[in-house]
Structure formats: structure tokens, C-alpha cells
Amino acid sequence: MPVADMLSARLPLARSKPVPRTWSDEAVSRIDADFTRTADTHLVALPLPGGIDLFFKDESTHPSGSLKHRLARSLFLYALCNGWIREGTTVIEASSGSTAISEAYFARLIGLPFIAVVPASTAPEKRAQIEFYGGRLHLVESADQVYAASHTLARETNGHFMDQFTYAERATDWRGNNNIAESVFAQMSREHHKVPAWIVVGAGTGGTSATFGRYVRYRRHATRIAVADPEFSVFSAYHASGDRTLTSPRGSRIEGIGRPRVEPSFIREVVDRMFEVADLDSIAAMRVLSQLLNRRVGPSTGTNFVAVLKLRQEMRAAGEAGSIVSLICDSGERYAHLFDDEAVERQFGAGLAQRGQTVGASIEAA
């Protein structure tokens, strides 16, 4: 029999009935509409003497109030387009607070129930915001318990564990699509030092440092990436050793950054420098920067600021000029207790005043 006749004689292929995507199409449309009507965040200049230009990308102005708004949007789109969440799916997330707030925002936007698994130490202001957006809280005693609790809840509810710590680096389009890196470089395009010498971020999932690190390589910029790491976080030790089995006996006290284990989304190969920052230094720097900007910023922004000032000092000492860009991760209004001296001493110990003087002196010395 001729080949043509053999092909024509084949039985028609069995086709499965297509699954209607009406709900998921509408969900994606709602998230896209939210993105379209949300203006880009500002790049705030911090004028200090010395020839090193400092800028802070103000991520606190997102609708859900933090840098994590970008991540939550990407995670929801990633899960929707992978078919992992559908109409009625309960979404679960492990978080220290800010990601949970942003995911609660998007869950409400598309009409899904949301459960946030957070440490009991999470700031009351953050808990209240999660509940404001319709989320339900599931508290655990320590940060290292959030993973198992999230998996258990996903099984019990037949829901979906979003798992920001695994998917942050792959859900975000690091090549562009108005991600945070592309936005920063576009906003720097008319500055004197258009290409930053350094970009300084913290690491919670590791997604932000991965996005910046990949983007500068993709665009062939000379910019280097620094990560500021708080006490009790393993990221700095992992960056030095490459040992993925590292763990910490307790979680970070700087909400939003630092982890007691090496998270899958932290890509050490794209990070040029790590700075280990004492927690009291983070709080002191948070307060100093709040005064300089005439607005309150959160403690992880203080952690970033410590690393920024160290890099500024090094550049000055080497006779270099250039710019450094960092982030305002969220507003200090979420951490009112950290602007109370007695509350800080109870949580972090004594010595805040002296640390504040040291931070101030580093600004003057540079």
C-alpha cells in the first residue's frame, strides 16, 4: 500500500475534552489590570556629600505596601498559568509577613481563600494587614516550622502551597517585563552615574538578588550585587562555603530577610558580595535613614543601609566615583514597636544609642 494511503487510513487521534479556562482567564485579566493601573515605584535620591550618589527604590508604595507585591503577582501568574490554582483553590503561603500580605491582596483580587503560615513573632501590624485582605492566620512558634505546616495545610484543604522560597527566582521574568531591575536601570538613565557601581538588597527568598544578578549579566552591565544578611541567617555562610545543608538554630529577627536554611531561590553565583549586619545596627540604621528621608522605613531597609554605607566608605577610600542603589522594602509604619527604645531593648538587648551614633559617624566620615 502506498504511504499516502497508509496515512489516510489511520484512525483519527483521540482528543481529550478541553478544560474550560474561563475562570483562570478572568483571574489573569484581573491581575494584569492591577499591574496596568499601578504606577511604577519611585527612585528616591539620598543626597549625601562625598561624590557617591545614593538612591533607594521605594517599594513601599505598591498597593500591598512592600517589595513583595511584585513577587506575589509573579507567583500568582506562575501558579495560574501552570494550572496549579483554579476556582475555589485555597492558597497557602509560608511567610514572615510581607509576602503573606501581598498574596492575601491578590487572593482577594481573584476571589480565592488564603491562609498565611507565619511565625508567632510576626509584627501585629502585619497580622492585621493579612486579615484586612481576607487572609487567615496560622501561627507557628519558629520560622523553621513554616514549611511543614504549609505542606500539611495544603493536604488538609486540597489547596496549593505557593512556596515563595522555591519559586521566587523562576516565577519572576529576570530578562525584563518591567521587573525591578529593568525599572531601576530605566530610572537611572538620566543620572550622572547611569550604571550603578553596586546594587544592595537583602535576601528572604533570594528572588530579588537573583533577578538583579541575572539582569546585569544579561544586559552586560558592570554593576555588582551585594546582599546584606542579618544575624541568624545562613545565606552569608552559604555564599562563602557552598554548603546547602547549613541551618541556623533560630530564625532572623529582621522580618522579611534572613533564613534559617538555604532557600532554593538564593543563587549564590550571581551575588558578588555579602555583608553580615548585626541586628542592632539594622535598627539603628533604620532610624537614621528614617530621619534623613523624613519618613519611616522598615528594619530590612536599615540592614540594606548599613551595607550601602560600608560600600560608600570603601569607594571613597579608593578614590572612586559612582552610584549605589538599594531598596526601601516596606514602610516603618508596620514596625511601630521598633521606634520605641524600651521595646527594642527587650527584643534585641542594650546598645541602640551607641549603634545609632556609629551609623551617624559613618555618614560623616565618608
ABEGO torsion letter per residue (X at the ends): XBAAAAAAABBBBBBBBBBBAAAAAAAAAAAAAAAAABBBBBBBBBBBBGGBBBBBBBAAABAAGBAAAAAAAAAAAAAAAAGABBBGBBBBBBBAGAAAAAAAAAAAAAGBBBBBBBBAABBAAAAAAAAAAGBBBBBBABAAAAAAAAAAAAAAAGBBBAGAAAAAAAABBAAEGGBAAAAAAAAAAABABABBABBBBBBAAGAAAAAAAAAAAAAGBABBBBBBBBBGBAAAAAAAAGBAABBBABBBABBGBEBABBBAABBAAABABBBBBBAAAAAAAAAAAAAAAGBBBBAAAAAAAAAAAAAAAAAAAAGBBEBBBBBBABBAAAAAAAABAAAAAAAAEBGAAAAAAAAAAAAAAX
